[in-house]
Amino acid sequence: MAEAFLAEVDAAITNGRIAELSSNSGGIKLVWSKTLKTTAGRANWRREQIRLRSGPLPSDTRVEIRHYCSIELAEKVIDNEERLYNVLAHEYCHLTTFMISEVRNNPHGAEFKSWGAKVTAAFKTRGIEVTTKHSYKIDYKYIWECVACGYEFKRHSKSVDPVRHSCGRCKGLLVQTKPCPRGGAVDKDGKKQSGEYQVFVKENFSRVKKEMDRRGEETAMGKVMAAVAKDYKKMKAAKAKEVESQVDDLEAAIEGLMI
């Protein structure tokens, strides 16, 4: 599917010029990459000049130009047909900029935009629009959030361990927000906590830290977490007492009805 669309674009835009220029090096190679995670695609190109013997005499030589080109496609970013076609169109315009316009130091300059406009006009009915960047939202499978500064750490694999890792910006506690752990959140000591505790930490960590700072107390993460845990226990105790009081009131009301 990808190869067929790329060939169609090349035929429509340059009469197959890119395929022709790269034919002696194997043509345009499409490579699905697992390592591309922050961009949807990448065009690679290099030009090689080779001197070949063309006859028996030392002077019987000819020069052959070879274009090696490939397009890398991000497995973790390209998740539908429309996105695939738009990425291919974008990277194809890079190849035309390199190989036909011979511009190598300004990848998104006037030449790229000119090629992009041609591709967009030719394939707009297919949902193709070539812009200067891939503005795709990457759907990360796992997300952790710092309870102190709110920065999110997004990963395609479960590579962050809140027990061993902390926020690279402020050293704050990390809690997993996507997907929410079935067994509950994990605190700094590696103990599993309920989902309610996870929410409480996120909502109160910053407040507790500011209050401790105003009182002149040490605000290292461990100290703040201990204070947050103490507040959480107080909140749970207050809720339990409230429920107990409501039960007593209900029992008293029932006794009153029975008299």
C-alpha positions in Angstrom: 0.0 0.0 0.0 2.7 2.5 1.0 4.9 1.5 -2.0 2.0 1.9 -4.4 1.0 5.3 -3.1 4.6 6.5 -3.3 4.9 5.4 -6.9 1.7 7.1 -7.7 2.9 10.4 -6.2 6.2 10.2 -8.0 4.5 9.5 -11.3 2.1 12.4 -10.9 4.5 15.0 -9.6 7.8 14.3 -11.4 6.9 11.7 -14.1 8.8 9.1 -12.0 12.0 11.2 -11.8 12.8 10.1 -8.2 12.4 6.4 -9.0 14.6 6.9 -12.1 17.4 8.7 -10.3 17.5 6.1 -7.6 17.0 3.1 -9.8 20.7 2.1 -9.9 20.8 1.9 -6.1 17.6 0.0 -5.5 15.0 2.7 -5.7 13.3 4.4 -2.7 13.4 2.1 0.3 10.6 2.3 2.8 11.7 1.3 6.4 9.3 0.9 9.2 11.1 2.0 12.4 10.4 1.2 16.0 12.9 3.8 17.2 11.3 6.9 15.7 9.1 8.1 18.5 9.0 11.9 18.3 8.3 12.3 14.6 6.2 10.4 12.1 8.8 10.0 9.4 12.2 10.9 8.1 13.7 11.1 4.6 17.3 10.0 4.1 19.4 10.7 1.0 23.0 10.7 -0.1 24.7 11.2 -3.4 27.6 9.1 -4.6 29.8 9.6 -7.6 31.5 6.5 -9.0 34.1 6.2 -11.8 33.6 3.0 -13.8 35.7 1.4 -16.4 34.1 1.5 -19.9 36.8 -0.1 -22.0 40.3 -1.8 -22.0 42.3 1.5 -21.8 43.0 3.3 -18.5 41.3 6.3 -19.9 38.2 4.4 -20.8 36.1 5.5 -17.8 32.7 7.0 -17.2 31.2 8.7 -14.2 28.0 7.3 -12.7 25.9 9.2 -10.1 24.0 7.1 -7.6 21.3 8.4 -5.3 20.6 6.4 -2.2 17.3 7.4 -0.6 14.9 5.9 1.9 11.9 7.0 4.0 11.6 5.9 7.6 8.1 5.5 8.9 7.4 5.5 12.7 5.4 2.4 13.7 4.3 4.0 16.9 3.0 7.2 15.3 1.4 6.2 12.0 -1.7 4.4 13.0 -4.1 4.9 10.1 -4.1 5.2 6.3 -4.6 8.9 6.0 -1.6 9.6 8.3 0.5 7.1 6.3 -0.2 8.9 3.1 0.4 12.4 4.5 3.8 11.3 6.0 4.8 9.7 2.7 3.8 12.8 0.8 5.8 15.0 3.2 9.0 12.9 3.1 8.7 12.6 -0.7 8.9 16.4 -1.0 12.1 16.2 1.0 13.5 13.8 -1.6 12.5 16.1 -4.5 14.0 19.0 -2.7 17.3 17.1 -2.2 17.5 15.3 -5.6 15.8 17.6 -8.1 16.0 21.1 -6.6 19.5 20.2 -5.2 18.8 22.1 -2.0 20.3 20.3 1.0 20.7 23.0 3.7 17.1 24.3 4.0 14.8 21.3 4.2 11.6 23.3 4.7 12.4 26.3 2.6 10.8 27.7 -0.6 11.7 24.7 -2.7 10.1 22.3 -0.2 7.0 24.4 0.0 6.7 24.5 -3.8 6.8 20.7 -4.0 4.4 20.5 -1.1 1.9 22.7 -2.9 2.1 20.5 -6.0 1.5 17.3 -4.1 -1.3 18.9 -2.1 -3.1 20.2 -5.2 -2.7 16.8 -6.9 -4.0 14.7 -4.0 -6.2 17.0 -1.9 -9.2 14.8 -2.7 -7.4 12.0 -0.9 -7.0 14.1 2.3 -3.3 15.0 1.5 -1.9 18.3 2.8 1.8 18.8 2.9 2.9 21.2 5.7 6.3 22.0 7.1 5.9 19.7 10.0 4.0 16.6 11.2 1.5 17.9 13.7 0.3 14.6 14.8 -0.7 13.9 18.4 1.2 10.8 19.5 -0.9 8.3 21.4 1.4 7.1 24.2 0.4 3.9 25.9 1.8 5.0 29.3 1.8 8.4 31.1 3.3 9.4 34.4 2.7 12.8 36.0 4.8 14.6 38.6 2.6 15.6 41.5 4.8 18.6 42.3 5.2 20.4 39.0 2.6 18.6 36.8 5.1 17.6 34.0 4.0 14.5 32.2 6.4 11.7 31.2 5.0 9.8 28.2 6.3 6.4 27.0 5.4 3.7 24.6 6.5 1.0 27.1 6.3 0.7 30.9 9.8 2.0 31.4 9.2 4.3 34.4 9.1 2.9 37.9 7.8 5.5 40.4 9.6 3.6 43.2 13.0 4.1 41.6 12.4 7.2 39.4 11.5 10.7 40.2 10.7 13.8 38.2 13.8 14.9 36.2 12.8 18.6 36.6 12.0 18.9 40.3 12.6 15.5 41.8 9.0 15.2 42.7 7.0 12.0 43.0 5.7 10.4 39.9 2.2 8.8 39.7 0.9 6.8 36.7 -2.1 8.3 35.1 -2.5 6.2 32.0 -3.5 3.5 32.3 -4.5 3.9 36.0 -2.8 0.9 37.7 -5.3 -1.8 38.6 -3.5 -2.5 41.9 -3.4 1.2 42.8 -0.6 3.8 42.9 2.8 3.1 44.4 4.3 5.4 47.0 8.0 6.2 47.5 8.5 3.2 49.7 7.1 0.9 47.1 3.8 0.2 48.9 0.6 0.0 46.9 -1.9 2.7 47.7 -5.5 3.0 46.7 -6.6 5.1 43.8 -8.1 7.6 46.3 -4.6 8.1 47.8 -3.1 8.8 44.3 -5.7 11.5 43.7 -5.2 13.0 47.1 -1.4 13.2 46.6 -1.9 14.9 43.2 -4.3 17.4 44.6 -2.5 18.2 47.9 1.3 17.8 47.3 1.8 21.4 46.1 -0.3 22.9 48.9 1.4 20.9 51.7 4.9 21.8 50.3 4.0 25.6 50.2 2.7 25.4 53.8 5.8 23.7 55.0 8.0 26.2 53.2 6.1 29.1 54.9 6.7 27.5 58.2 10.4 27.2 57.4 10.4 23.4 57.4 12.5 21.2 55.2 10.7 20.5 51.9 12.6 17.5 50.6 10.3 15.2 48.7 10.4 12.5 51.5 9.4 15.1 54.1 6.6 16.5 52.0 5.3 13.0 51.2 5.3 12.1 54.9 3.2 15.3 55.6 0.8 14.5 52.8 0.4 10.9 54.1 -0.4 12.4 57.5 -3.0 14.7 56.1 -4.5 11.7 54.2 -4.8 9.7 57.3 -6.5 12.6 59.1 -8.9 13.0 56.2 -9.7 9.3 56.2 -10.2 9.4 60.0 -12.5 12.4 59.7 -14.5 10.6 57.0 -14.8 7.4 59.1 -15.9 9.5 62.1 -18.5 11.2 60.0 -19.8 7.9 58.7 -20.0 6.6 62.3 -21.9 9.6 63.4 -24.4 9.2 60.5 -24.8 5.5 61.4 -25.5 6.5 65.1 -28.1 9.1 64.0 -29.7 6.6 61.7 -29.9 4.0 64.5 -31.4 6.6 66.9 -34.0 7.5 64.3 -34.9 3.9 63.8 -35.2 3.4 67.5 -37.5 6.4 67.7 -39.8 4.9 65.1 -40.0 1.6 67.0 -41.1 3.3 70.3 
